Amino acid sequence: MGSILRFRKLSYLAPVKLHTEKKVEQEKKAVDVPNPCFSPEPTKRALAPTVRRSGGKEWRCMDNCCWMIGFLCTTWWLCLFLFNCLPATLPGFQAPESPGVRLKREGITALHPVVMVPGIVTGGLELWEGKPCAEDLFRKRLWGGGFTEIIRRPLCWLEHLSLDNETGLDPPGIRVRAVPGLVAADYFGPGYFVWAVLIENLAKIGYEGKNLYMAAYDWRLSFQNTEIRDQALSRLKSKIELMYVINGYKKVVVVPHSMGVVYFLHFLKWVETPPPVGGGGGSGWCSKHIKAVMNIGPTFLGVPKTVSNLFSGEAKDVAFLRAMDPGVLDSEMLGLQTVEHLLRAGRTWDSIVSLLPKGGETIWGNLDWSPEENHACDLSKRKPLGERNSTDGNAKRSALKEPVKYGRMISFGKAAAELPSSLLPSLDPKTTTKKNSTSSCSEVRTEYDEMNREIIGKIAENKAYTARTVLDLLRAVAPKMMKRAEAHFSHGIADNLDDPKYTQHYKYWSNPLETKLPDAPDMEIYCLYGIGIPTERSYVYKQSPSSRCKSIPFRIDTSVNGDRGESCLRGGVSFVDGDESVPVLSAGFMCAKGWRGRTRFNPSGASTYVREYRHKPPASLLEGRGAESGAHVDIMGNVGLIEDVMRVAAGATGLGIGGDRVHSDIVRMSDRINIRL
């Protein structure tokens, strides 16, 4: 506010007058150009004459700007005042009792140590070594803080967050490392909580530093590279063993979130594997040290929006902004090619490839079929699970003349999203290997600049891509990224899990369809996630109108919508049920079917539980992000989820907290998937 007032004061300074006859003559002869904002005297040609206030001072446009900023700041502070004062002073505005206070009153106290594993982008990163443009940022946060460096020096900031395009590790002369401790992911930014609410509630029943730990890691790296560069997996193993001992040999409750779920799944296999590839804990390590794994917003089978992020640097929000004002994201002025820069940096983060859809067409569907067929697009009108009957499904099928083909993750044009598969051409992998050796780009920003422009046109010729062929598509448009990342991740389904390659090579360990759970029959596995929010599932694309060399040649076609008002296809994106980021299918399938009972993926028969939390948006601004939210990050403040985690950490079992709680169609969708168990 002080800066704004100083700027306003400068705008009132009268121009300096040079008291020379020559200067005076020049001023008399000069032709005044009217300016409605800064002209010292109103003229007839002025569009908006200034208004003279009492005291002789003129009312300028700058006054309007300052008053507007002052009004916004005053309103903001008033809202903060009301938020903090009204619950304590007015009846009907009392803040709800937190789960920690209520459970403490019931006599529940800390028992099992708790280890939290953050997901992608929510963990803080700080600079330890950098280029001259960042010499004053030593041990300051580049990610997960105030983000002021994005505005001050965006290209320098992006350069330091990018990894080496060949090795997937640090670029020469740059070292960025994960922030350690609970502060690594308690808040993503000022006032935007991630783990803070859960930590606060756990503290109310007795948790502290000796029995509460945040397993921070560099979320940009492939999972095995976090061990190779930082020994993150070894440190996590040692910390769990230490907490087990100093807390009276109580097993640990692990709470991963988002990508941290598959990161910890990788750890479960790593810790049993002999060195040098693994941690050498042996087959009984997990059974000895881990009570339960409570996966929040799990990404077990991948996230469809990862495909659009890697393909064109977009999701529905970016596509919407681009449609509203394409000049903001696509402008070349001042080098502001926002999407291109973000795509270039994102493609150096190998961890993103771990979130590509797993299981191919068996899980996600093909050109004509998907598990979500006959999905009710208007989630607000869907009946609770217990109130549905068979006639609801028949009525839904009759209403949907042509169901959405969710199996087509990327379609070029609305026709390709709806045509029968027999009328669709297929991708010829041979045509995507040609390179354009005569590229006119002075600087390669993305791998699209190395592609033959004719091949780009052929990719988009009325084609549709499924979860299987979309991997071929990414190999065609980003061969360097896929070659590097696929050495660390796999996305298929194992034919024979007894094949030694699945235990000896780490690229299979984060895929629940290509690895076994540990031999730990007493260990419990939970899938905790929100439902009731439209979540991205498939996309309709078009070729970009721009022909400049450094442009991304494809973008989501936001002009495409379904034929009916309640269609699942809106703005070029088809939606299904989920938590806004992860579809129900990915979050719940393994606990609902893949690991349920003794299966080849769960040979020891560890118990699994599905706990869904129906999304309820906040009723007013006083509720903040909502105490019953089911959104992917906001669910970390969901009072029901927090209570479930606290009760299990205090010694309860899955049956003790009520067993399964299912509101979605996850059981029906799982039954439609034909997979050998």
Residue pairs with C-beta under 8 A, 6 or more apart in sequence:
1 70
1 73
4 66
4 69
4 70
5 66
8 62
8 63
8 66
11 38
11 60
11 62
12 57
17 23
32 39
32 43
34 43
34 45
34 46
34 47
35 46
36 46
36 47
36 48
36 49
36 50
36 61
37 60
37 61
37 62
38 60
38 61
38 62
39 46
39 50
40 58
42 49
42 50
43 49
48 61
50 58
50 59
50 60
51 58
51 59
52 58
52 59
53 59
79 621
82 622
83 621
83 622
83 624
86 93
86 622
87 93
87 94
87 95
87 622
88 94
93 622
96 627
96 639
98 200
98 201
98 204
98 639
99 201
99 639
99 642
99 643
99 646
100 200
100 201
100 202
100 203
100 204
100 205
100 642
100 646
101 204
102 643
103 204
103 205
103 643
103 646
103 647
103 650
104 204
104 205
108 205
108 646
108 647
108 650
109 205
109 206
109 650
110 202
110 205
110 206
110 207
110 211
110 649
110 650
111 250
111 649
111 650
111 651
112 211
112 247
112 250
112 251
112 252
112 253
112 291
112 648
112 649
112 650
112 651
113 211
113 212
113 213
113 240
113 243
113 244
113 247
113 250
113 252
113 253
114 202
114 207
114 211
114 212
114 213
114 252
114 253
114 254
114 255
114 645
114 649
115 213
115 215
115 236
115 239
115 240
115 243
115 252
115 253
115 254
115 255
116 185
116 195
116 198
116 199
116 212
116 213
116 214
116 215
116 255
116 256
116 257
117 215
117 254
117 255
117 256
117 257
117 260
117 261
117 263
117 264
118 184
118 185
118 194
118 195
118 214
118 215
118 216
118 217
118 219
118 257
118 258
118 260
119 219
119 256
119 257
119 258
119 259
119 260
119 261
119 297
119 299
120 219
120 258
120 259
120 260
120 351
120 352
120 355
121 143
121 188
121 219
122 144
122 185
122 188
122 194
122 219
122 257
122 258
122 633
123 143
123 144
123 178
123 179
123 184
123 185
123 216
123 217
123 218
123 219
124 141
124 143
124 144
124 145
124 178
124 179
124 183
124 184
124 185
124 216
125 141
125 142
125 143
125 144
125 161
125 176
125 177
125 178
125 179
125 218
125 220
126 139
126 140
126 141
126 142
126 176
126 177
126 178
126 179
127 134
127 137
127 138
127 139
127 140
127 142
127 160
127 175
127 176
128 138
128 139
128 175
128 176
128 177
129 173
129 174
129 175
130 137
130 138
130 160
130 173
130 174
130 175
131 156
131 159
131 160
131 173
131 174
133 153
133 156
133 159
134 153
134 156
134 157
134 160
137 149
141 179
142 149
142 157
142 160
142 161
142 176
143 161
144 179
144 184
144 185
144 187
144 188
144 189
145 189
146 189
146 190
147 189
149 156
149 157
150 157
154 341
155 335
155 341
158 341
158 342
158 345
159 171
159 174
160 174
160 176
161 176
161 220
161 345
162 171
162 344
162 345
162 348
163 169
163 170
163 171
163 220
163 221
163 348
163 349
163 350
164 170
164 171
164 172
164 348
165 347
165 348
165 480
165 481
165 484
166 480
166 484
167 484
168 221
168 222
168 225
168 348
168 350
168 484
168 485
168 488
169 221
169 225
169 228
169 229
170 176
170 229
176 218
177 218
177 230
178 184
178 216
178 217
178 218
178 219
178 230
178 232
179 216
180 216
181 214
181 216
182 195
182 199
182 212
182 214
184 214
184 216
185 194
185 195
185 214
185 216
186 193
186 194
186 195
186 196
186 199
186 214
187 193
187 194
187 196
188 194
188 633
193 625
193 636
193 637
194 257
194 633
194 636
195 214
195 257
195 636
197 636
197 637
197 642
198 255
198 636
198 637
198 642
198 645
199 207
199 212
201 642
201 646
202 212
202 645
202 646
202 649
203 212
205 646
205 650
207 649
210 243
210 246
210 247
211 243
211 247
213 239
213 243
215 232
215 236
215 239
215 260
217 226
217 230
217 232
217 263
218 226
218 229
218 230
218 232
219 259
219 349
219 351
220 348
220 349
220 350
220 351
221 229
221 230
221 349
221 350
221 351
222 350
222 351
222 353
222 354
222 485
222 488
222 489
223 233
223 262
223 263
223 266
223 267
223 351
223 354
223 488
223 506
223 509
223 510
224 266
224 270
224 488
224 506
225 350
225 488
226 232
226 233
227 233
227 234
227 270
233 267
233 270
233 271
233 279
234 279
236 267
237 267
237 271
237 279
237 281
240 252
240 289
240 290
241 289
243 252
244 250
244 251
244 252
244 288
244 289
250 291
251 288
251 289
251 290
251 291
252 289
252 290
252 291
253 290
253 291
253 292
253 293
253 294
253 645
253 648
253 649
254 264
254 290
254 292
254 293
254 294
255 294
255 296
255 645
256 263
256 264
256 293
256 294
256 295
256 296
256 298
257 295
257 296
257 297
257 636
258 296
258 297
258 298
258 299
258 581
258 582
258 632
259 299
259 351
259 354
259 355
261 295
261 296
261 297
261 298
261 299
261 300
262 298
262 299
262 300
262 354
262 355
262 510
262 511
262 512
263 354
263 510
264 293
265 300
265 509
265 510
265 512
265 515
266 506
266 509
266 510
268 286
268 509
268 517
268 518
269 278
269 503
269 506
269 509
269 515
269 518
270 277
270 278
270 279
270 506
270 509
271 278
271 279
271 281
271 285
271 286
272 278
272 279
272 281
272 282
272 283
272 285
272 286
272 518
273 279
273 280
273 503
273 504
274 280
277 504
277 506
279 285
283 518
283 519
284 519
285 518
286 518
286 519
286 520
286 523
287 518
287 519
287 520
287 521
287 522
287 523
290 520
290 523
291 522
291 523
291 524
291 648
292 523
292 524
292 525
292 526
292 648
292 654
293 523
293 524
293 525
293 526
294 526
294 528
294 644
294 645
294 648
295 525
295 526
295 527
295 528
296 528
296 529
296 635
296 636
296 641
297 528
297 529
297 530
297 579
297 581
297 582
297 587
297 632
297 633
297 635
298 527
298 528
298 529
298 582
298 586
298 587
298 590
299 355
299 582
299 586
299 587
300 358
300 512
300 527
300 586
300 587
300 589
300 590
301 357
301 358
301 359
301 363
301 364
301 512
301 513
301 585
301 586
301 589
301 590
302 355
302 356
302 357
302 358
302 359
302 491
302 586
303 355
303 356
303 357
303 581
303 582
303 583
303 586
304 357
304 364
304 409
304 536
304 537
304 538
304 583
305 315
305 316
305 536
305 581
306 352
306 353
306 355
306 356
306 357
307 356
307 357
307 409
307 410
307 470
307 474
307 539
308 314
308 315
308 410
308 536
308 539
308 556
309 315
309 346
309 352
310 343
310 346
310 347
310 352
310 353
310 356
310 474
310 478
310 481
311 410
311 473
311 474
311 477
311 541
311 554
312 339
312 343
312 541
312 552
312 554
312 555
312 556
313 339
313 340
313 342
313 343
313 346
313 552
314 322
314 339
314 555
314 556
315 536
316 536
316 556
316 571
316 573
318 329
318 339
319 555
319 556
319 558
319 571
319 572
319 573
320 558
320 571
321 328
321 329
322 329
322 330
322 339
322 555
322 558
323 558
323 559
323 571
328 338
329 338
329 339
330 337
330 338
330 339
330 546
330 551
331 337
332 548
332 550
337 445
337 550
337 551
339 552
340 445
340 446
340 550
340 551
340 552
341 445
343 446
343 552
344 445
344 446
346 352
347 446
347 447
347 478
347 481
348 481
350 484
350 485
350 488
350 489
352 485
353 481
353 482
353 485
353 486
353 488
353 489
354 488
354 489
354 510
356 471
356 474
356 489
356 491
357 363
357 364
357 409
357 467
357 470
357 491
357 586
358 491
358 492
358 511
358 512
358 513
359 467
359 491
359 492
359 493
359 513
359 675
360 466
360 467
360 468
360 491
360 492
360 493
361 407
361 466
361 467
361 468
362 493
362 673
362 674
362 675
363 371
363 467
363 493
363 513
363 585
363 589
363 673
363 675
364 370
364 371
364 406
364 407
364 409
364 466
364 467
364 585
365 371
365 372
365 405
365 406
365 407
365 466
365 467
366 407
366 421
366 466
367 405
367 407
367 408
367 421
367 424
367 464
367 466
368 405
368 407
368 420
368 421
369 407
370 405
370 406
370 407
371 585
371 669
371 670
371 672
371 673
372 404
372 406
372 537
372 576
372 577
372 583
372 585
372 665
372 669
373 403
373 406
373 672
374 393
374 396
374 397
374 400
374 403
375 404
375 406
375 568
375 576
375 577
375 665
376 382
376 396
377 534
377 566
377 567
377 568
377 575
378 566
379 532
379 533
379 534
379 577
383 392
384 663
385 662
385 663
385 664
397 403
402 418
404 538
404 562
404 567
404 568
404 569
404 574
405 417
405 418
405 464
405 538
406 537
406 538
406 574
406 576
407 466
407 467
407 538
408 416
408 417
408 464
408 465
408 466
408 538
409 465
409 466
409 467
409 470
409 537
409 538
409 539
410 464
410 465
410 470
410 473
410 538
410 539
410 541
411 417
411 463
411 464
411 465
411 538
411 539
411 540
411 541
412 459
412 460
412 461
412 462
412 463
412 464
412 540
412 541
412 542
412 543
413 462
413 540
413 541
413 542
413 557
414 540
414 557
414 560
415 462
416 424
416 462
416 463
416 464
416 540
417 464
417 538
417 540
417 560
417 569
417 574
421 464
424 462
424 463
424 464
425 461
425 462
425 463
426 463
426 469
427 459
427 463
427 465
427 469
427 472
427 473
427 476
428 458
429 472
429 476
431 455
431 458
432 451
432 455
432 459
432 472
432 475
432 476
432 477
433 476
434 451
434 452
434 454
434 455
435 450
435 451
435 452
436 450
436 451
436 452
436 453
439 449
439 450
439 549
440 549
441 449
441 549
441 550
443 550
444 450
445 550
446 550
446 552
447 477
447 478
447 479
447 480
447 481
448 456
448 477
448 551
448 552
448 553
449 549
449 550
451 476
451 477
453 553
455 476
456 543
456 553
456 554
457 543
459 473
459 476
459 477
459 554
460 541
460 542
460 543
460 553
460 554
465 472
465 473
471 482
471 491
474 481
474 482
475 482
475 483
486 507
487 507
488 506
488 507
489 507
489 510
489 511
490 507
490 508
490 511
490 514
491 511
492 511
492 513
492 514
493 513
493 514
493 675
494 502
494 508
494 513
494 514
494 515
497 514
497 515
497 516
497 600
497 601
501 508
502 508
502 514
502 515
502 516
508 514
508 515
509 515
512 590
512 594
512 595
512 601
513 594
513 601
513 675
515 601
516 600
516 601
516 602
516 603
517 523
517 525
517 595
517 601
517 602
517 603
517 604
517 606
518 604
518 606
519 603
519 604
520 604
520 606
521 604
521 605
521 606
522 606
523 606
524 606
524 607
524 608
524 609
524 648
524 653
524 654
525 590
525 591
525 595
525 606
525 607
525 608
525 609
526 591
526 608
526 609
526 611
526 644
526 648
526 654
527 587
527 588
527 590
527 591
527 592
527 608
527 609
527 610
527 611
528 611
528 613
528 635
528 641
528 644
528 645
529 578
529 579
529 582
529 584
529 587
529 588
529 611
529 612
529 613
529 630
529 635
530 578
530 579
530 580
530 612
530 613
530 614
530 615
530 629
530 630
530 631
530 632
530 635
530 638
531 577
531 578
531 579
531 584
531 612
531 613
531 614
531 615
531 630
531 663
531 664
532 577
532 614
532 615
532 630
532 663
533 577
533 578
533 579
533 580
533 615
533 630
533 631
534 568
534 575
534 576
534 577
534 578
534 580
535 575
535 576
535 577
535 578
535 579
535 580
535 581
535 582
535 583
535 584
536 573
536 574
536 575
537 573
537 574
537 575
537 576
537 583
538 573
538 574
539 556
539 572
539 573
539 574
540 556
540 557
540 560
540 569
540 572
540 573
540 574
541 554
541 555
541 556
541 557
541 572
542 554
542 555
542 556
542 557
543 553
543 554
543 555
544 551
544 552
544 553
544 554
544 555
556 571
556 572
556 573
557 572
558 571
558 572
559 572
560 569
560 571
560 572
561 567
561 569
561 570
561 571
562 568
562 569
562 570
568 574
568 575
568 576
576 583
576 584
576 585
577 583
577 584
577 664
577 665
578 584
578 587
579 587
579 615
579 630
579 631
579 632
579 635
580 631
580 632
581 631
581 632
582 632
584 612
584 664
584 665
584 666
584 669
585 666
585 669
588 610
588 612
588 664
588 666
588 670
589 666
589 669
589 670
589 673
590 601
590 608
591 608
591 609
591 610
592 608
592 610
592 662
592 666
592 667
592 670
593 670
593 671
593 673
593 675
593 677
594 601
594 602
594 675
594 677
595 601
595 602
595 606
595 608
596 602
596 608
597 605
598 604
598 605
599 677
600 676
600 677
601 677
602 608
607 654
609 654
609 659
609 660
610 660
610 661
610 662
610 666
611 641
611 644
611 657
611 660
611 661
612 661
612 662
612 663
612 664
612 666
613 628
613 630
613 635
613 638
613 640
613 641
614 628
614 630
614 663
615 628
615 629
615 630
615 631
616 626
616 628
616 629
616 630
617 626
617 629
618 624
618 625
618 626
618 627
618 629
624 637
625 631
625 634
625 637
626 634
626 637
626 638
627 637
627 638
627 639
628 638
628 639
628 640
629 635
629 637
629 638
630 638
635 641
644 657
647 656
647 657
648 654
648 657
